[in-house]
Amino acid sequence: MADISRRFFLRHLRSTPTNWVRHHAKGKVKREGVGLSFWYRPLTAVLSEVPVDDRELPLLFHARTSDFTDVTVQATVTYRVAEPAVAASRLDFSIHPQSGVASSRPLDQVATLLAELAQQPALDLLARLPLAEALTAGISPVREAVSAALADDPRLADLGVAVVSARVVAIRPEPELERALQTPTRETVQAEADRATYARRAQAVEQERAIAENELQNKIELARREQQLVEQHGANSRRQAELDAAAQLAAAQGAAERERVAATAQAEQEKLLADARANAVRVVGLAEAEKEAARVGAYRDLPPGVLQALTVQEFAGQLPDIQSLTITPDVLTQLLAKLSGGTESR
């Protein structure tokens, strides 16, 4: 759409590089072209604006194959206005001189004509093809037929419209029929998927078996190592017991040896002490014997009276302590008699 600005009683139009503009004044063409910018009087100006850029026209129509099956054709036609002067003379591309708003919609007429021209060769071609062939190899023939029909049609040339390209996107049957046609393929794919699933499960089972065997081997190895550990622990305990017994035996032997040495030393000491005591006793006995012999020898030469006196004296020394002594006349008489008798005998 052209950009129109107001300056008092004049208007200024500025178009774009993709729009072709024609300016009529008093039935004559004042100027025409792409990307124009000019002043004009709205009361006497007649303006036409034709877009010359490429336009996309999507098409969706139904057709019937040779086996009486409905299909849907999805296509796209790219076109442009190659001769805007011709198109402006055949179709109403005028715009309001005050606001620049288009008076009608001529491109809709072009789109309708293109849709009809594109559908006809596609319908004719699909009517001669069975459904399977139309779905598998019908896209390329339909595209070539549509392109050829649009390129050679004189009505488009009269309108100044040129078709750039025609593309057929898809040819599809009804949803129920499409699902039915897809069933064998789906079943095949499902079977392949099932086989893949079974193979994966078998592989998983095999891997689980390998893992279980590996775990079992690990347990066996662990049990063997535990057995070795227990045996080694028993050997260590036995060795420790032997070492402890040897240490205790050595300690007992050392203690016994020390006790034997101590006992031997004590016995020798006691023997020496006994010998010393015996010698002392013997010496004392010899001294006592010599003393007794000397005393006896001294007593041997004494008179009997002296010996008796000494005997009494010795006996008196053996008597207990006498606190008092009572001498009766009878005892004194007898004693005096003995003393006198003895004197007389002498």
C-alpha positions in Angstrom: 0.0 0.0 0.0 1.3 3.4 -1.0 2.1 6.1 1.6 0.0 9.2 0.9 0.5 12.4 2.9 -1.4 15.7 2.8 -0.1 19.2 2.1 -2.9 21.7 1.9 -4.9 20.9 -1.2 -2.2 18.6 -2.6 -1.3 15.0 -1.9 2.0 13.3 -2.0 2.3 9.6 -2.9 5.3 7.4 -2.1 5.2 3.8 -3.3 7.5 0.8 -2.6 9.9 -1.0 -4.9 7.4 -4.0 -5.0 4.4 -1.9 -6.1 3.7 -0.6 -9.6 1.8 2.7 -9.6 0.0 4.5 -12.5 -1.2 8.1 -12.3 -4.0 9.2 -14.7 -5.1 12.8 -15.0 -7.8 13.9 -17.3 -7.8 10.5 -19.1 -4.1 10.6 -19.8 -1.3 8.7 -18.1 0.9 11.2 -16.3 3.4 8.7 -14.8 3.7 5.0 -14.1 6.4 2.7 -12.7 7.8 1.1 -9.6 9.0 3.1 -6.6 7.5 6.4 -7.7 7.2 9.5 -5.5 5.2 12.5 -6.7 2.7 15.2 -5.9 -0.9 15.2 -7.4 -4.3 16.8 -7.0 -6.8 14.3 -5.6 -9.8 15.8 -7.4 -8.4 15.1 -10.8 -6.0 12.1 -10.2 -6.8 8.5 -10.8 -4.4 6.1 -9.2 -3.8 2.4 -9.7 -1.4 0.3 -7.6 -0.4 -3.2 -8.8 1.8 -5.4 -6.5 4.6 -7.0 -8.6 6.2 -9.2 -5.9 5.9 -13.0 -5.8 2.7 -14.4 -4.2 2.1 -17.8 -2.7 -1.3 -19.4 -3.4 -2.0 -22.5 -1.3 -4.4 -25.0 -2.9 -6.4 -27.8 -1.3 -8.9 -29.7 -3.5 -10.4 -33.2 -3.8 -10.1 -35.5 -6.7 -11.2 -39.1 -7.6 -8.9 -41.9 -8.9 -9.7 -44.5 -11.5 -10.9 -46.9 -8.7 -13.4 -44.3 -7.5 -11.5 -43.4 -4.4 -11.5 -39.8 -3.1 -8.1 -38.2 -2.5 -7.0 -34.8 -1.3 -4.4 -32.8 -3.2 -2.4 -30.2 -1.4 -0.4 -27.9 -3.7 1.1 -24.4 -3.8 1.3 -22.1 -6.8 3.8 -19.2 -6.8 2.9 -16.3 -9.2 3.5 -12.6 -9.8 2.1 -9.9 -12.0 4.7 -9.7 -14.8 2.9 -7.0 -16.9 1.3 -4.6 -14.4 0.1 -2.2 -17.2 -1.9 -5.1 -18.7 -3.2 -6.2 -15.3 -4.2 -2.6 -14.4 -6.2 -2.4 -17.7 -7.9 -5.8 -17.2 -8.5 -5.7 -13.4 -9.5 -3.0 -11.0 -6.3 -2.1 -9.1 -7.4 1.5 -8.4 -6.8 3.1 -5.0 -8.6 6.0 -3.4 -6.6 9.3 -4.0 -7.3 10.6 -0.5 -6.4 7.6 1.6 -4.7 5.1 -0.7 -7.2 2.3 0.2 -7.8 -0.2 -2.6 -11.2 0.1 -4.2 -11.5 -3.7 -4.8 -9.7 -7.0 -4.4 -8.4 -8.0 -7.8 -5.8 -10.5 -6.4 -8.7 -12.7 -5.2 -9.9 -12.9 -8.8 -6.4 -13.9 -9.9 -6.3 -16.5 -7.1 -9.6 -18.0 -8.1 -8.5 -18.3 -11.7 -5.2 -19.9 -10.8 -7.0 -22.4 -8.5 -9.4 -23.4 -11.3 -6.6 -23.7 -13.8 -4.5 -25.8 -11.5 -7.3 -28.2 -10.4 -8.4 -29.2 -13.9 -5.2 -31.0 -15.1 -4.8 -32.6 -11.7 -8.3 -33.9 -11.7 -7.9 -35.3 -15.3 -4.6 -37.0 -14.5 -5.8 -38.5 -11.2 -9.0 -39.8 -12.8 -6.8 -42.1 -15.0 -4.6 -43.4 -12.1 -5.5 -46.1 -9.5 -5.2 -45.2 -5.9 -2.0 -47.0 -5.2 -0.2 -45.4 -8.1 -1.6 -42.0 -7.3 -0.3 -42.2 -3.8 3.1 -43.6 -4.6 4.0 -42.0 -8.0 1.3 -39.4 -8.6 2.9 -36.3 -7.1 5.4 -35.8 -9.9 3.0 -36.3 -12.8 0.4 -34.0 -11.2 3.0 -31.3 -10.6 4.2 -31.4 -14.2 0.6 -31.4 -15.5 -0.3 -28.4 -13.3 2.9 -26.5 -14.2 2.4 -27.1 -18.0 -1.3 -26.0 -17.8 -0.6 -22.8 -15.9 2.4 -21.9 -18.2 0.4 -22.3 -21.4 -2.9 -20.8 -20.4 -3.7 -17.7 -22.5 -6.0 -16.2 -19.9 -3.1 -15.6 -17.5 -1.2 -14.0 -20.3 -4.1 -11.7 -21.0 -4.1 -10.7 -17.3 -0.3 -10.1 -17.3 0.1 -12.9 -14.7 3.1 -15.2 -14.8 3.4 -18.5 -12.8 6.7 -18.9 -11.2 6.3 -22.4 -9.9 3.8 -25.0 -9.0 4.4 -27.5 -6.2 2.3 -30.5 -5.2 2.9 -31.1 -1.5 0.9 -34.3 -0.9 -1.9 -36.5 -2.2 -3.7 -38.2 0.6 -6.8 -40.4 0.8 -9.5 -40.3 3.4 -8.3 -40.8 6.9 -10.0 -44.3 7.3 -8.6 -45.5 4.0 -5.2 -44.1 4.8 -5.2 -45.9 8.1 -6.3 -49.1 6.3 -3.5 -48.7 3.7 -1.0 -48.0 6.5 -2.0 -51.2 8.3 0.3 -53.7 6.5 3.2 -51.3 6.8 2.3 -50.7 10.5 2.1 -54.4 11.1 5.4 -55.0 9.4 7.0 -52.2 11.4 5.3 -53.5 14.5 6.6 -57.0 13.8 10.1 -55.6 13.3 9.7 -53.6 16.5 8.5 -56.8 18.3 11.5 -58.7 17.0 13.8 -55.9 18.0 12.1 -55.9 21.4 12.4 -59.7 21.8 16.0 -59.4 20.7 16.6 -56.6 23.2 14.9 -58.7 25.9 17.0 -61.7 25.0 20.1 -59.6 25.1 19.0 -58.1 28.4 18.4 -61.7 29.7 21.8 -62.7 28.5 23.3 -59.7 30.1 21.5 -60.4 33.3 22.7 -64.0 33.2 26.2 -62.8 32.6 25.8 -60.3 35.5 24.4 -63.0 37.7 27.3 -65.4 36.8 29.7 -62.6 37.5 28.1 -61.9 40.8 28.2 -65.6 41.6 31.9 -65.8 40.7 32.5 -62.7 42.8 30.7 -64.4 45.7 32.7 -67.6 45.2 35.9 -65.6 45.1 34.9 -63.6 48.1 34.1 -66.9 50.0 37.4 -68.3 49.0 39.2 -65.2 50.2 37.2 -65.3 53.4 38.2 -68.9 53.9 41.9 -68.0 53.3 41.4 -65.1 55.7 39.9 -67.4 58.3 42.7 -70.0 57.8 45.3 -67.2 58.0 43.7 -65.9 61.1 43.7 -69.4 62.6 47.4 -69.8 61.7 48.1 -66.4 63.1 46.3 -67.3 66.3 48.0 -70.6 66.5 51.4 -69.0 65.9 50.5 -66.4 68.5 49.6 -69.1 71.0 52.8 -70.9 70.2 54.8 -67.8 70.7 52.9 -67.0 73.9 53.5 -70.6 75.2 57.2 -70.4 74.3 57.4 -67.0 76.0 55.6 -68.5 79.1 57.9 -71.6 79.0 60.9 -69.4 78.7 59.6 -67.2 81.5 58.8 -70.3 83.7 62.3 -71.8 82.9 63.8 -68.5 83.8 61.8 -68.3 87.0 62.7 -71.9 87.8 66.4 -71.3 87.1 66.2 -68.2 89.2 64.5 -70.1 92.0 67.0 -73.0 91.6 69.9 -70.6 91.8 68.3 -68.8 94.7 67.6 -72.1 96.4 71.2 -73.3 95.8 72.5 -70.0 97.1 70.3 -70.2 100.1 71.2 -73.9 100.7 74.9 -73.0 100.5 74.3 -70.0 102.7 72.4 -72.2 105.2 75.1 -74.9 104.9 77.7 -72.3 105.6 75.7 -70.9 108.4 75.1 -74.4 109.8 78.8 -75.2 109.4 79.6 -71.9 111.2 77.1 -72.7 113.9 78.4 -76.2 114.2 82.0 -74.9 114.4 80.9 -72.4 117.0 79.0 -75.1 118.9 82.0 -77.4 118.6 84.4 -74.6 119.7 82.0 -73.7 122.6 81.7 -77.4 123.5 85.5 -77.9 123.4 85.8 -74.8 125.5 83.1 -76.0 127.9 84.8 -79.5 127.9 88.1 -78.0 128.6 86.5 -75.7 131.3 84.7 -78.7 132.7 87.9 -80.8 132.6 89.8 -78.0 134.2 87.1 -77.6 136.9 87.0 -81.4 137.4 90.8 -81.4 137.6 90.6 -78.6 140.2 87.9 -80.5 142.1 90.0 -83.8 142.0 92.6 -82.5 144.3 90.2 -80.8 146.8 89.3 -82.5 150.1 85.9 -84.0 150.4 84.6 -81.4 152.8 85.4 -78.7 150.4 83.7 -80.6 147.7 80.6 -81.0 149.9 80.6 -77.3 150.6 80.8 -76.5 147.0 78.1 -78.9 146.3 75.8 -77.3 148.8 76.7 -73.9 147.4 75.9 -75.1 143.9 72.7 -76.7 145.1 71.8 -73.5 146.9 72.3 -71.6 143.7 69.8 -73.8 142.1 67.2 -73.3 144.8 64.4 -70.8 144.5 64.5 -67.5 146.3 63.8 -68.0 150.0 62.5 -65.0 151.8 62.6 -66.4 155.2 64.1 -69.5 156.9 62.8 -71.0 160.1 65.4 -73.2 162.0 63.9 -75.4 164.6 65.9 -76.8 167.5 65.7 -80.3 166.1 67.2 -79.3 162.8 69.9 -77.3 164.6 70.6 -80.2 166.9 71.0 -82.6 164.0 73.2 -80.2 162.1 75.4 -79.7 165.0 75.6 -83.4 165.6 76.7 -84.0 162.1 79.2 -81.2 162.3 80.6 -82.5 165.5 80.7 -86.0 164.3 82.5 -85.1 161.3 85.0 -83.1 163.2 85.6 -85.9 165.5 86.2 -88.4 162.7 88.9 -86.1 161.3 
